[in-house]
Amino acid sequence: MQQRTFITSPEDIRAIAGEINIFSCKKQIFKVQLSQLGEAENFAVEKKLVRFYSLGQHSFWNILPVYTILVYLLMVFTNIIPYHELGIVPTILLYAPFALAAMLLLRIAATLYAKRSLLKLEQELESDPSFIFG
């Protein structure tokens, strides 16, 4: 169920940044209604807010396992992971921790980026709202 959230002050953006975590985010519909901004500026803030908040729900996470397989195979074929010395079975079994670590690190990086970007947006709105839009 999607929840509609109204943003009426920059502090609401800080609260939304606090809701983002590594493994899941609630699906929400945002409506920005900041009194100090016009309709076009509110819509621009809303677009930025949705873009940063939805990083954890992006379709990239669905195809990430394909990319990890390709990177792992590239590492095997370039002999970064020496499958001649390890053998085929250990090389295949080594893929599981590699994939889990890669996905976890990318998820952490995306979450931190989204939080930092939302907090930066909130600070920009508090300091000078017209700064964002030229």
PyMOL commands that set and color helices and strands:
alter all, ss='L'
color gray80, all
select helices_A, chain A and resi 10-19+39-57+60-77+83-86+88-127+129-131
alter helices_A, ss='H'
color red, helices_A
select strands_A, chain A and resi 3-7+28-32
alter strands_A, ss='S'
color yellow, strands_A
deselect
rebuild
show_as cartoon
